[in-house]
């Protein structure tokens, strides 16, 4: 008998169990008035820059005629608006309207709340065990050496760096203020405008050819660098990709003879904070602010090289 039989049986059993869990979560979305597919499309429009109908069909593996009906429904209900593409006059860029953004956030909040309720009876150790197990599954079943790569940025990456951070911080940290938006946009644009390849770097993470994260080093003076614009797409977290980005950035700092590197983060970024601590960073300053749209404790972390 094949030695993997028990493993295969248990994986199939887990698949049935997890499908039932997803069914409970999906039912919560159905109660909102949107089908599961419509909710997925709404989410992809929210997260995808320069989103088109063809992009949605490819990302979600949905038939073009079915996608067309969903897009028409969204447009009729005021969820989306179409803007002619500047690069291809045969296609339209699809963006969420203000009403569409509100509907997305309602769906997102409903899903998060149900997961909170699902894990609420568990103690911290149990929640951490589940988190660790899920990351282990992702690590061994979704990545391979030739699918994950880190490259230097290109000019066409700038919009991605800005847009995805605005999106992720809005969803995950409720950073939505005009002050935050201006701070992020101005900071990235200034880095690009004054970019010096002998002192600065921007690394883009790709998974299966799709941009999936970023990290940057910008010079403050001859001895000091700042680690900035560090983010990962949610599906890439827990796979070691963040560690690789940070290590490449620190290697750049050492090769270019910086004596110190620092970063700013918020106390809620627990996974990132553990990573910084593992590389020798230490907290040197903290202060509270609500400038970004939600109250947070900001932290400065420094590392002597």
Residue pairs with C-beta under 8 A, 6 or more apart in sequence:
24 114
24 118
25 111
25 114
25 115
25 118
26 36
28 110
28 111
28 114
29 36
29 39
29 107
29 110
29 111
30 36
32 39
32 106
32 107
32 110
34 42
34 107
37 60
37 62
37 66
37 70
38 70
38 73
38 74
39 107
40 60
41 56
41 60
41 62
41 67
41 70
41 71
41 74
42 74
42 79
42 96
42 100
42 103
42 104
42 107
43 104
43 107
43 108
44 51
44 55
44 56
44 59
44 60
45 51
45 56
45 80
45 94
45 95
45 96
45 100
46 96
46 101
46 104
46 167
47 164
47 167
48 55
48 56
48 59
49 159
49 160
49 163
49 164
50 85
50 93
50 159
51 93
51 94
51 95
52 85
52 91
52 92
52 93
52 94
53 64
53 67
53 68
53 71
53 91
53 92
53 94
54 64
54 91
56 62
56 67
56 71
56 94
57 63
57 64
57 67
60 67
62 70
71 80
71 94
74 80
74 100
75 81
75 82
78 97
78 99
78 100
79 96
79 97
79 99
79 100
79 103
80 94
80 95
80 96
80 97
80 100
81 94
81 95
81 96
81 97
82 92
82 93
82 94
82 95
83 92
83 93
83 95
84 92
84 93
85 91
85 92
85 93
96 104
105 171
108 171
119 127
119 130
122 130
131 238
134 238
135 237
135 238
135 239
138 235
138 238
138 239
139 238
139 239
139 240
142 235
142 239
143 207
143 239
147 207
147 208
148 205
148 206
148 207
148 239
148 241
149 205
149 206
150 203
150 204
150 205
150 206
150 244
150 245
150 248
151 203
151 204
151 206
152 201
152 202
152 203
152 204
153 161
153 202
153 203
153 204
153 214
154 204
157 202
157 204
157 211
157 214
158 188
158 189
158 192
160 204
160 211
160 214
161 188
161 202
161 214
161 229
162 184
162 185
162 188
164 211
164 214
164 231
164 233
165 184
165 229
165 231
166 181
166 184
168 231
168 234
169 175
169 180
169 184
169 292
170 176
173 266
173 268
173 292
173 294
173 296
174 293
174 294
175 292
175 293
175 294
176 292
176 293
176 294
177 291
177 292
177 293
179 291
179 292
180 291
180 292
180 293
187 228
187 229
188 229
191 200
191 202
191 216
191 218
191 228
191 229
194 200
195 202
196 219
198 256
199 219
199 225
199 256
200 216
200 217
200 218
200 219
201 216
201 217
201 249
201 252
202 214
202 215
202 216
202 217
202 229
203 214
203 215
203 216
203 245
203 248
203 249
204 211
204 213
204 214
205 211
205 212
205 213
205 214
205 215
205 232
205 236
205 241
205 244
205 245
206 212
207 233
207 236
207 241
212 232
212 233
212 235
212 236
212 241
213 231
213 232
213 233
213 236
213 241
213 242
213 245
214 229
214 230
214 231
214 245
215 227
215 228
215 229
215 230
215 245
215 246
215 248
215 249
216 227
216 228
216 229
216 230
216 249
217 225
217 226
217 227
217 228
217 249
217 252
217 253
217 261
218 225
218 226
218 228
219 225
219 226
219 258
220 226
223 258
223 259
223 260
224 258
224 259
224 260
224 261
224 262
225 253
225 256
225 258
225 260
225 261
225 262
226 261
226 262
226 263
227 246
227 249
227 261
227 262
227 263
228 263
230 242
230 245
230 246
230 263
230 272
232 241
232 242
232 245
236 242
237 271
238 271
242 271
242 272
242 275
243 275
246 275
246 276
246 279
247 279
249 261
250 261
250 279
250 303
250 305
253 261
253 305
254 305
258 305
259 304
259 305
260 302
260 303
260 304
260 305
261 302
261 303
261 305
262 284
262 300
262 301
262 302
262 303
263 276
263 281
263 300
263 301
264 298
264 299
264 300
264 301
265 272
265 273
265 276
265 298
265 299
265 301
266 296
266 297
266 298
266 299
267 273
267 286
267 296
267 297
267 299
268 296
268 297
273 299
273 301
276 301
279 303
280 303
280 304
281 301
281 302
281 303
282 301
282 302
282 303
283 299
283 300
283 301
284 300
284 301
284 302
285 299
285 300
286 297
286 298
286 299
286 300
287 297
287 298
288 295
288 296
288 297
288 298
289 295
289 296
289 298
290 296
